[in-house]
Amino acid sequence: MKILITAPYFQPVPLKYSDILNQHHIEFDMFEVEEKCFESDLIPIIHKYDGVIAGDDHFTSAVFEKAIKLKVISKWGTGIDSIDLKSAKKHGVKVLNTADAFIRPVAETVFGYILSFARNIHIQNTLMKKGKWEKVESISLSESSLGVIGLGSIGKEVIRFGKAFGMELYGYDIREISTEYIKETGTKMVSKDTLLSNSDFVSLHCVLNKTTKYIIGAEDFNLMKSNAVLINTARGPLINELDLIKAINSKTIFGAGLDVFEKEPLDHQHPLRSMDNVLLTPHNSNSAPGVREYVHENTVNNLLTGLGII
């Protein structure tokens, strides 16, 4: 059997698992990739492989048509929105992931953004390094409100962090959230419009699908407070980036903290890179060595399960 490894986070470590792969007579190829493989990358080669350890690669229906041997896609991490699940099922390909792997690191990243904006750490750091001694007015989180759109495992953890800081909490989800959780956290479950109108910080934690693409656009920015900060550690296309740039430049909202983008890697000349009120990280909110090690091991186990070995 032969597998393809495209997941960027896994590519440095396959030799660690070579004994396990060799034991089961599994050969592997690595596709050098900066962030993800696209349809045009996969179509010419996918016919050779029984399994894939994948990142956020674009497994489209056209890819599955060529995947004549493929039995399993073992997704490194959680999100599987880049995989056409209907086509996978049609072609008998199992899609396995590691659910809820990055709850704590992602929630911590969200609050890294929140604390930096609330206490103006990034601004004061820049001023100090320019030789200035200028005290910038800041706010306490206990005086602030947080709205979370999408209360899955990560969204709920972000809410819990907000409670610990004494923030006023708003939540929006199309699914019913348990009364126990609402009571535990003191979250006000409201409409999306009400959440946007009342929150100083808005954090997105939705899956990406046809209904959530551009869940935040021009009309939504017009509902938000002028001091509001939008945070996205979920999927880039949840936000219309052009509308976001206009909203910040026009001071409709104050700023944004972004770990994900409509197109990744973010273009070197992208306007977001030069905006003072935007904090950027390179889709790295999952960074935590212990967590990643767990995901490595589970990804290999999922691969072996999908190949029918265990």
C-alpha positions in Angstrom: 0.0 0.0 0.0 1.0 3.6 -0.6 -0.1 6.8 1.1 0.4 10.5 0.3 1.3 13.0 3.1 0.1 16.6 2.4 -0.5 17.9 5.9 2.1 20.6 6.6 2.2 20.0 10.3 2.7 16.2 9.8 5.4 16.4 7.2 8.3 17.0 9.6 7.5 13.9 11.7 6.7 10.9 9.4 10.0 9.2 10.2 8.9 8.9 13.8 6.1 6.7 12.6 8.1 4.8 9.9 8.3 1.7 12.0 4.5 1.5 12.3 4.1 2.2 8.6 6.8 -0.3 7.6 5.3 -3.0 9.9 2.2 -2.8 7.7 4.1 -2.5 4.4 3.0 1.1 3.8 5.1 3.3 1.7 4.6 7.1 1.7 5.3 10.1 -0.5 5.3 13.7 0.7 3.9 16.5 -1.4 5.8 19.7 -0.6 3.1 22.3 0.2 3.2 25.7 2.0 -0.4 25.5 3.2 -2.7 23.2 1.2 -3.0 21.2 -2.0 -5.5 22.3 -4.6 -7.5 20.3 -7.1 -4.9 20.8 -9.8 -2.2 19.4 -7.5 -4.1 16.3 -6.6 -5.8 15.2 -9.8 -2.5 14.1 -11.6 -1.3 12.0 -8.7 -4.2 10.8 -6.5 -4.7 7.6 -8.5 -1.5 6.1 -7.0 -2.6 6.2 -3.4 -4.6 4.1 -1.0 -4.7 6.7 1.7 -3.9 10.4 2.4 -2.8 12.2 5.6 -4.3 15.5 4.6 -4.3 19.1 5.6 -6.9 21.6 4.3 -6.5 20.2 0.8 -9.3 20.6 -1.8 -10.7 17.1 -2.3 -13.3 17.9 -4.9 -15.6 15.6 -6.8 -13.1 15.8 -9.7 -10.3 14.6 -7.4 -12.4 11.6 -6.2 -13.2 10.6 -9.8 -9.4 10.0 -10.2 -8.9 8.4 -6.8 -9.4 4.9 -8.0 -7.5 3.2 -5.1 -8.3 5.7 -2.3 -9.7 4.1 0.8 -9.2 6.8 3.5 -8.5 10.5 4.0 -7.0 10.9 7.5 -7.4 14.6 8.2 -4.7 16.1 10.4 -6.8 18.2 12.8 -10.5 18.9 12.9 -11.9 20.8 10.0 -13.1 18.8 7.0 -14.9 21.6 5.1 -12.4 21.4 2.2 -13.5 17.8 1.5 -16.5 17.0 -0.7 -18.0 14.5 1.8 -20.8 13.5 -0.6 -18.3 12.5 -3.3 -16.2 10.7 -0.7 -19.2 8.6 0.4 -20.1 8.0 -3.3 -16.6 6.6 -3.9 -16.4 4.7 -0.7 -13.7 6.8 0.9 -13.7 7.2 4.6 -12.9 10.6 6.0 -11.6 10.6 9.6 -10.4 13.5 11.7 -9.5 14.4 15.3 -12.5 16.1 16.8 -12.1 18.9 19.4 -8.3 18.7 19.3 -7.5 22.4 19.6 -10.2 23.7 22.0 -7.8 25.3 24.5 -5.1 26.7 22.2 -7.6 28.3 19.9 -9.5 29.8 22.9 -6.3 31.2 24.3 -5.4 32.7 20.9 -8.8 34.5 20.9 -8.1 36.0 24.3 -4.6 36.9 23.2 -6.2 39.2 20.6 -8.9 40.4 23.0 -6.3 41.3 25.7 -4.0 43.0 23.3 -6.8 45.2 22.0 -8.4 45.9 25.4 -5.1 46.9 27.0 -3.7 48.4 23.7 -0.5 46.3 24.2 0.4 46.3 20.5 0.0 50.1 20.2 2.0 50.9 23.3 4.7 48.5 22.3 5.1 50.3 19.0 5.2 53.7 20.7 7.8 52.6 23.2 10.0 51.2 20.4 9.8 54.6 18.7 11.2 56.2 21.8 7.9 57.6 23.0 6.4 57.6 26.5 2.8 57.8 25.7 0.0 56.3 27.9 -2.9 55.0 25.8 -6.3 54.7 27.4 -7.3 51.1 27.8 -10.3 49.1 29.1 -10.9 46.3 31.5 -12.5 43.1 30.2 -14.9 43.3 33.2 -16.2 46.5 31.5 -16.6 44.8 28.1 -19.0 42.6 26.2 -18.1 39.5 24.2 -20.3 37.9 21.5 -19.6 34.4 20.2 -21.1 33.2 16.9 -21.1 29.5 16.9 -21.2 27.7 20.2 -19.5 24.4 19.4 -16.7 23.1 21.7 -14.3 26.0 21.0 -17.0 28.7 21.1 -18.2 27.4 24.5 -14.6 27.5 25.8 -14.2 31.1 24.6 -17.4 31.9 26.5 -16.0 30.3 29.7 -12.9 32.4 29.4 -15.0 35.4 29.0 -16.9 34.5 32.2 -13.6 34.2 34.1 -12.8 37.8 33.1 -16.2 39.0 34.1 -17.4 40.0 30.6 -21.0 40.4 29.6 -21.6 37.4 27.3 -23.8 37.0 24.2 -24.1 33.9 22.1 -25.7 33.0 18.7 -26.1 29.6 17.2 -28.7 28.0 14.9 -28.6 24.9 17.2 -30.3 24.8 20.6 -27.8 25.3 23.4 -28.4 23.5 26.6 -30.0 25.4 29.4 -27.4 24.0 31.8 -24.6 25.7 29.8 -26.5 28.9 29.5 -27.1 29.0 33.2 -23.5 28.0 34.0 -22.0 30.8 32.0 -24.7 33.5 32.2 -24.7 33.7 28.4 -27.5 35.7 26.7 -28.6 33.7 23.7 -29.7 36.3 21.1 -30.1 36.9 17.4 -27.0 37.6 15.3 -28.1 41.2 14.8 -28.6 41.7 18.6 -25.2 40.1 19.3 -23.4 42.4 16.8 -25.1 45.5 18.1 -24.2 44.8 21.7 -20.7 43.3 21.6 -17.3 45.0 22.0 -15.6 41.9 20.8 -17.1 39.4 18.3 -15.5 36.0 17.9 -16.4 33.6 15.1 -16.5 29.8 15.7 -18.6 28.5 12.8 -18.0 25.7 10.5 -17.6 26.8 6.9 -20.4 25.8 4.5 -22.7 27.4 1.9 -24.8 29.0 4.6 -22.0 30.5 6.7 -19.7 31.8 3.9 -19.6 35.6 4.4 -21.7 35.3 7.5 -20.1 38.7 8.3 -20.3 41.3 5.6 -21.1 45.0 5.0 -24.6 44.9 6.5 -23.3 43.2 9.6 -20.4 45.7 10.1 -23.0 48.5 10.0 -24.7 46.9 13.0 -21.5 46.7 15.1 -20.2 49.2 17.6 -17.6 51.7 16.4 -15.2 50.4 19.0 -15.9 46.7 18.1 -13.2 44.2 17.3 -13.9 41.2 15.1 -11.9 38.0 15.7 -11.7 35.0 13.4 -9.8 31.8 14.3 -12.2 29.5 12.4 -12.3 29.8 8.6 -11.3 32.8 6.5 -14.3 32.9 4.2 -16.7 33.5 7.1 -15.8 37.1 6.6 -16.0 39.2 3.4 -12.5 40.6 3.6 -13.1 43.5 1.3 -16.1 44.6 3.4 -13.9 44.2 6.6 -11.2 46.5 5.1 -13.8 49.1 4.2 -15.4 48.9 7.7 -12.1 49.4 9.5 -10.9 52.2 7.1 -14.2 54.0 7.5 -14.1 53.5 11.3 -17.4 51.6 11.2 -15.6 49.2 13.5 -12.3 49.6 15.3 -10.3 46.6 14.3 -9.8 42.8 13.8 -7.7 39.9 15.0 -7.3 37.3 12.2 -5.7 33.9 12.2 -7.4 32.7 9.0 -8.0 34.3 5.6 -10.1 33.9 2.4 -7.0 32.8 0.6 -4.0 31.3 2.4 -1.2 32.0 2.6 -2.1 35.7 2.7 -0.6 37.6 -0.2 2.5 39.6 0.6 0.8 42.8 -0.7 -2.6 42.2 0.9 -4.0 45.4 2.4 -4.6 43.7 5.8 -0.8 43.5 6.3 -0.5 47.3 6.5 -3.4 48.1 8.7 -2.6 49.3 12.2 -5.8 48.1 13.8 -5.5 44.6 12.5 -3.5 41.8 14.3 -2.5 38.9 12.1 -1.2 35.4 12.7 -0.6 32.7 10.0 -3.3 30.2 10.7 -1.4 29.1 13.8 -4.0 29.2 16.6 -3.6 25.4 17.0 0.0 25.7 18.0 0.7 23.6 21.2 3.3 20.8 21.1 1.4 18.4 23.4 -1.8 18.8 21.5 -0.1 18.4 18.1 1.6 15.2 19.3 -1.8 13.8 20.2 -3.1 14.8 16.8 -0.1 13.2 15.0 -0.8 9.9 16.8 -4.5 9.9 16.2 -4.0 10.8 12.6 -1.9 7.7 12.1 -4.4 5.6 14.0 -7.2 6.9 11.8 -5.2 6.1 8.7 -4.6 2.5 9.8 -8.3 2.2 10.7 -9.4 3.5 7.3 -7.1 1.1 5.6 -8.6 -1.7 7.5 -5.4 -2.6 9.4 -6.7 -1.9 12.9 
